[in-house]
């Protein structure tokens, strides 16, 4: 039986701050299949980033069920969640989160230091392959503070790729970039999706969301729409970036 990669049933999330209850998400039901490119779209404060954090095992749901690859992950302990994050999931954030004054190579290698099960047998090959995939092989020895914003985001994508994850989460990956650099990032994400990776993109920009194959609209903590993108945008030359 082929399970969806992600299945969410009646998910709710609320925060308790000294007795003050803040409801962030409620009645979330969705499925995401392997190989999809999904954009979670909504205005600031809608709950879209919280949903991504739960899907990416960075946060816990308050109630409901989360099935990942057909297995209930709702009650996993912190060590089990960390193992899934390290082996199954890659993250790309708006702020890049690179180590300053550290080379591209060392930044991309960082997640492999947590590879306790030694899934990746040849670290050097894996790091260079990930850097090559985002078109920065010639800048491998440059320090992160010598890169442009677009190049930093490409390093962040390479770092997400190096552990060979099943799914890549990208939270506003073009938010700090100019239009040209943003288009290059969408080229890479689309190329990765074409190569078989599942991509979940969080954005408040419709133009960015229209590069995905499917959009889930979040409004006031609930799903307000879930539809296939009929006039999907394709960034140029995406196939040239993934060798």
N, C-alpha and C positions, 0 to 999 in steps of 0.2 A: 504493500500500500504506500502510495506517495503522499507524505504529509506536507502541508504547507511549511515553509521555513519558520514562519511566525503565525501564531494564532492567539488572539486576545479575546477573552470572554468577560464581559461585564466589568471591565477594569474601572477602578476609581482610585483617585489619589487626593489625599488631603493632608495638610500640615497642622500640627497642634503646637502653637507657640504660647506657652504659659496659659493654657486654657482657651486661647483664641483659635478657633478652627477656621482654616482657610481651605475651601474646596477648589481644587485645581482642575481635576478631570473627573468625569462621571459617565457611566454607561458607554464605555468605549468597546466596540466589537469590530474586529477586522482580521483579515488574513492577508499575508504577503507570501507569494510563491518564490521559490528559488529562481534567480535570474531576472527578477523584476527591477525596474528603476522607478522608485516611488518618491514623489515629493510630498512632504507634509507642510502644508501652507496655512498661514494665518497671521493675524496682526500681533503686535507685541502684547504679551499678557494673555494670549489665548490658550496657552498650555501646550503649544507644539513642542517646545524644547523639553519640557518635563516628560512628554510622551516619548521623545527620542531617548532621553536618559533612562527611562524604564526599559524601553526596547533594547537598549545597548548595555543593560545590566549595570548602569551607573547609579541607579536609584531603584527603590522597591515600590511596588504597588501597595495600596492600602487594602484593597479588596478586589476580588475577581481572580482570573486565571491567566497565566501566560505560558503557552506551549511553544517551545523552541525545538524544531526538528522532531515534533511529535511528542516531546517529553515535557512534563509539567515542571517548570522552573520557578514557580511561585514561591516555594518554601525552601529554596536552596540557601545554605549558609554562606557566610562571607567568603570563605576559601573556595567554595564551589563556584560562586559567582566570579571571583577573580580568575579562576581557571578558564571559564568560558570567555571572559573578556580578553585574556591573553592569547587564546588559541582560535577563537571563532570570529572575533569582532575587531574591526579597525575603525579608528576615529580620526576625523579631520575637523578642526575647529576654526572659527572665524579668526581667532587671535594667533594662529599658527602653533604657539606653545613649543617653540624650538629652544634648545639650549644656546645661550648667547656665546659668541666667541668660540664656537665649537664647529668642526667641519661638517659639511653635508653628510659625509660618510658616517661619522660618529653619531650624528642625530638620527640617521635612518637605522643604524645598528642598535640603538637603545632598547627597543622592545625585545630584542633577542636575548638580552641579559636576564629576562624573566621567563625564558623558555626552559622551564624546569624538566620537562619531559624530553628535551632535545629532539623535538619534531623536525627542526631545521638542521640538517646534518652539516651543511657547508655554509657557515655564516657569511663568509666573504663573497661567495657566489650570490647568495640571496640578497645581500645589501646592494651589490653592484647591479643585479638584475632589476631591483626595484628602482634604483636611481636612473637606470637606462630607460625604464618604462615611462618615466615622466619627463624625459628629454634633457636631463641635467648631468649626463655622464661626464661631460667635459669640465664640469664645475664641482666634481666630487670632493676635491680637496679644499675648496673655498670655505671660509668661515661663514656662519649663518648671518652675521652682521654685515657681510659684503654682498648680500643678495637683495634683489628688489622684492616688493611685496608678493608679486606673482610667483617669483622663484621660491620664496619661503613657503608659499602654500603648496607648490609642487613637491617640495621636500617633505612637507607634512603628509601629503598623499603617499609618497614613497615609504615613509615611516609606517603608515597604516597598512601598506601592501606587504611589508617584509615578512610578516608572520603567516602569510598565505591565508587570510581570514575568509570565512564564508560570506561575510557581509561587511559592507563599509557604510558607516554613518558619517554624513557631512553636514555640520551645523553652520548654516550661513557661510559657506566656504568662499563666496565671492563678495561678502559684505564689506570688506576692507580694501577692495581692489578696484582699479579703474576698469573700464569696459573691455579693453583689449586683454588685460590679464585675466579678467573674469571669464571671458570667452575661452581662453586657453585652458582654464580649470574645467570648464564644462566639456571641452574637447576630451580631456583626459578621463573624466568621469564617464562620459558616453562610451569611450573606447574600452574602458574597463568593464562596463556593462555588456558591451558587445562580445567581450572575451569570456563572459560567463559569470561575472561578479554581480551579486545583488547589491544595489545601491539604494540607500534611504537618505534623501536630501531634505533638510529643514530650511525653509526660506519664507520670507514675507513678500518676496518679489514675484509677481506673476510671470515676468519674462524669464526668470531663472527656472521657475517651476515648470514652464512649458517645454523645457528640455527633457523632462522625465516622460515616461510612458503613461503614468497614472498620477493623479493628484488627489490627496486626501485633505480636505479643508477642515480646519479646526476653528471653532468659534465658541468662546465662553466655556471652554473645557469639554465640549462635545463635538462629535463628527457632524459637520453641517453639509458635507458633500463628499462623494467618493466616485471618481469617474476617470475614464480613459481620455488621454489628451488626443483629440481628433486632429489638430493641426500642430503636431509636435515640431519643435525647433531642433535642428541638427547643427552643431558647431562644425566648422570646416576641418577637413583633414584628420578627423579623429583616428582613423585606422593607421595613420602614419606614426602615431605615438607609441603604440603597443607593438613591440617586436616579438 
